[in-house]
Amino acid sequence: MDQSSDRMLRTRMKAAMWRLVAEGIVMEADVKHFSMISFRRGGNSVAAARGVRDRIREVHGRWGLAGRVERGLTSEAEYNSVLAREGGAVMRALHDDVNEARLNEHKRVTRTRSNVT
């Protein structure tokens, strides 16, 4: 990733974090604890917990890709081939996890409100 793309991604991530602060989902003091690598690692962990195969997560996140390329063990064609067969698995796992968390939060808030009244 070139520097301008990296900078833009970091800027967007921080903007998203501040929107979460504004919504009361993340505390302002916690924003400094989030980084791109923490999102990569967390996304990989969520995908694993949701049953996405190791190989798909590795290829999707390009974990270890540089070392394998240097040794001639992988290629862009391999990357495309693996993702073509199971493309979107990581994205679907992350999407499902976010939706489940939102649903659980909605249920929690609804229970809290019904207990107050």
N, C-alpha and C positions, 0 to 999 in steps of 0.2 A: 504494500500500500504506500503510495507516495505521501509526502509530508502534508500537502494541501488536503488530500482525502482524509488522512489521519486526523488533522486539525478539525476538519468539518465534522467528522464522526464524534470526536470528543466534545465539540461545541454542542452538537445535537443531544448527546447523552446528558450533558450538564443541564441543558434547557429542559429536557424531559424530567430530570430529577427535581428541578425547581417547580415544575408543574405538579409533581407529586407532593411536594412540600405545601404548595398552595391549596391542594385538595385535602391536606391533613393526613396523607397516607405515610409520608416519610417525615421524620423530624429534621428540622433545619441543621441541627448539629451533626446529623448522620451523613449529610451529603458528602462531606469530605472523605468519608470512608469508602465511597464507591469509585471504582475505576473500570476502565475497559477490560482489564484482565479479570477483575472480579465478576463482570458480567459474562465473559467467555467461560470461566470456570463454573460459575453458577448455572449457566445454560447447559453445559456439558453434564453437570450433576443431575439437573432436572430431566434431561433426555435419558440418562442412564436409569433413573428411578422410574421412568415411564416405559422402559423396555426397549429403547432404541439400541440396536446392536452396536458393540464396540467399534467395529470397522466403519460403520456409517458415521458415528460420532467423530471418529478420528479423521475421516476424510472430509466431513463437513467443516470441522473446525481447523482442519489442516494441522492437527497436532502431529508433530514429528515429520512433517512433509519435507522440510528443507534437508534434513539428514538423509532421508531416503532418496531424494532427487540427486544429491551429491554422489550417492552410491549407485545410481542408475536403477533403483528398485521401483520407481513409480514414474508416472508421467501425467500430463494433463488429460490424455485419453483415458487413463485408468480412473482418474478422478471423475471425469464425466460419465464413464461407464458405471461406476459404483452408484453415483447419485441418480443416474437415469433409472436404475432398477428400483431404488428405494428413496428417490428424491422427495424431499419435503418431510421426511420422518422427524427430523430434529425440529423443524419449524412447527409441525403439527403438535409435537410433544410440548413445546414451549407455549404454544397457543392454548392447548388444553389446560395446562397448569395455571396460566394466568386466568382463564375463564373460571376454573374451579376455585381459585383463590377469591375471585370477585364474588362468586356465588356464595361461598362460605362467609365472606365478610357481610354480604347482604343479609344472610340468614342471622348472623350474629347481631347485626344492628336491629333487625326486625324483632328478635327475641328481647333485646335490651329495651326497645321502645315499648313492647307489650308488657314487660315487667314493671315499667315505670308507671303506666296508666292503670 
